[in-house]
Amino acid sequence: MTRRKLVAGNWKMYGTSAELGEIEGIARAAQDHSAIDVALCLPATLIERATQTVSGFAIGGQDVHSAGKGAHTGCVSAAMLVDAGAGLTIVGHSERREAQHETDAEVKAKAEAALAAGLDVILCIGESLDVREQGRAVAVVDAQLAASLPARIGAPEAFSVAYEPIWAIGTGKVPSLGDIAEMHAALRRRLVAAYGGAGNAVRILYGGSVKASNAAEIFAVPDVEGALVGGASLTAADFLPIIEAAGQVIDF
């Protein structure tokens, strides 16, 4: 099955109005690659200004609360993201699972709340270095995905899974292409088991030190339908070659 590639940037806790020019540059470059879906997941403080600056370009959040409203100081609801102009959100990033101690059940609830509000969702999963070295990576990540998946996803193109080995994020280390292929194949089996035929249409992204020099070979791995990119998405100069690499794989 052919699935459109999605290249999404996660700006994490970077970005103020001073960086709106970089967002404009990325949005302009994305227009030249109409076969690729491109998005930026920005700090909540920047979402509304970004959507006003680059109308028609996909801007998202980095997290969402599972509740619609309430006494949740510092949190952002799905309705708030939609109101700010966001079209998607990340849930379950390893930095939230670890630093904020988010459980699989909480990630599942967040994904369900976001989907119900009309947001696209990128659900993150991944293993630690200890788990990888113990040879348990596939089993652990498969179990994590199974426990984090929303009960229903609706349109499968609105839901993506991002496999991000924790030990590769921001380190420059990347699993072998064989390891990536093995993991993505296992995740595909889990998605099909959960959603039937719709599970074949869900995109599985790879994340973890994706950059211009390795993007093309990673995108060529079976069941890799794009990337969730961290630091390399902060500037147009670094992000554009990754978008181009996704286009080259399609053209090839």
Buried (B, 14 or more C-beta within 10 A) or exposed (E): EEBEBBBBBBBBEBBEEEBBEBBBBBBEBBEEBEEBBBBBBBBBEBBBBBBEBBEEBBBBBBBBBBBEEEEEEEBBBBBBBBEBBBBBBBBBBBBBBEEEEBEBEBBBBBBBBBBEBBBBBBBBBBBBBEBBEEEBBBEBBBBBBBEBBBEEBEEBBBBBBBBBBBBBBEEEEBBEBEBBBBBBBBBBEBBBEBBEEBBBBBBBBBBBBBBBEBBBBBBEBEBBBBBBBBBBBBBBEBBBBBBBBBBBBEEE
